[in-house]
Amino acid sequence: MAGEDAVEAAFRAHWGRVLATLVGIFRDLELAEEVAQDAFVVAAERWPREGEPANPVAWLVTVARNRGIDRIRRRAALDDRTRAIAAELARGDRRPPAEPTTFRDERLELVLTCCHPALSRAAQVALTLRTLGGLSTEEIARAFLTPVDTMSKRLTRAKHKIRTAGIPFAVPDDHQLPDRLAAVLAVVYLIFNQGWGDGRPDLAAEAIRLGRALVELMPDEPEALGLLALMLLDDARRDARQSDGVLVPLDEQDRSRWDDRQLREGRDLLERAVVRPDPGPYVVQAAIADLHLHRPRDWVQIEALYAVLSRLTGSPVVELNRAVAVAELDGPEAALAVVDTLALDGYRYYHSTRAELLRRAGRTECAAAAYARAVELAETGPERLLLARRLAELQPDRVRSR
């Protein structure tokens, strides 16, 4: 059992690096994925008997590399390029290394390939979870409420597009890197929000693991630091977010259930990020998230940071959040003047925020209508129950008459 646990732990810890190294060797994502899976199968057979090797990554890559050579050799029709690769690889020692062997970490190239602009955002998310996270097709489909067959086809199309379009497995040129990095960060944050909003701690944890990998690969990139800090600060409150199946607002949460270790780590990362010049959107969001956790809140600073974030992103959702700070500084009517200019009718948090502002302004009937709309748009049971409770508080007579 201990050996099986070691293989499982190695898979979670090393899949992304093993696969990235193999893609770097073979320049073929599908072949690399197949032989990586083979290597973990061999590990599952041998490690319980022989023990985990001193360098599991090197062991797995070596086994997979040899399997890949064998597969290339067995292909009926090899083009000249494939023959050259096979010959080059075959020159190496095919025996498992007596001493640990190191391999270059090529995860950055892999994640940048997965988030190439030629791929759709849905394909970027799926490939990132599959290649860097090691999630199965079934797990990814379940996480995003997509049929397994649909997700399988999406992954297959994405891999084929990488091959047929000749998408390079490499870090792009300097002038292309900012846009590609933005796509990578957006994909990881999308994965986190999917888990955070749907009450899926496993998916949120996967995003944090990917965020850690990015910080490991780019320790001086402030936006990578900021994103990981933001996710950790939010996720630290995970155990306090619900009570008896109902979402608990931040001010009502039991702070003793917050994860102090994650809070400290998130704040340490934030400190590393803010000292770098020109902070980006994730650094600003992490700073706002941290300020929200302090008592009393510094609403002046929160509003100022939301104003900065609004300029950086041009997002109406950011303006909606800024309005909450405006309400604390200048009252609910001033906040409503901001909110009522935003075209966010299909956004559930628009209506719940507006409902609370209307309630505070004493406009009860309008607040009830806004809460009712928010209940209609709520995507999770705990959120819906909280909003329904808020609506019932505004309509006690109607509740008693039922």
HELIX and SHEET records of a PDB file:
HELIX    1   1 ALA A    2  PHE A   26  1                                  25    
HELIX    2   2 LEU A   29  GLU A   50  1                                  22    
HELIX    3   3 PRO A   56  ARG A   74  1                                  19    
HELIX    4   4 ASP A   80  ALA A   90  1                                  11    
HELIX    5   5 ARG A  107  CYS A  114  1                                   8    
HELIX    6   6 ARG A  121  THR A  131  1                                  11    
HELIX    7   7 THR A  137  ALA A  143  1                                   7    
HELIX    8   8 VAL A  148  THR A  164  1                                  17    
HELIX    9   9 LEU A  177  GLY A  197  1                                  21    
HELIX   10  10 PRO A  201  LEU A  217  1                                  17    
HELIX   11  11 PRO A  222  ASP A  235  1                                  14    
HELIX   12  12 ARG A  238  ALA A  240  5                                   3    
HELIX   13  13 LEU A  250  GLU A  252  5                                   3    
HELIX   14  14 ARG A  255  ARG A  257  5                                   3    
HELIX   15  15 ASP A  260  VAL A  274  1                                  15    
HELIX   16  16 PRO A  281  HIS A  292  1                                  12    
HELIX   17  17 TRP A  299  THR A  313  1                                  15    
HELIX   18  18 PRO A  316  ASP A  330  1                                  15    
HELIX   19  19 PRO A  332  VAL A  339  1                                   8    
HELIX   20  20 ARG A  348  ARG A  360  1                                  13    
HELIX   21  21 THR A  364  LEU A  377  1                                  14    
HELIX   22  22 GLY A  381  LEU A  394  1                                  14    
HELIX   23  23 PRO A  396  SER A  401  1                                   6    
SHEET    1   A 2 GLN A 242  SER A 243  0                                        
SHEET    2   A 2 VAL A 246  LEU A 247 -1                                        
END                                                                             
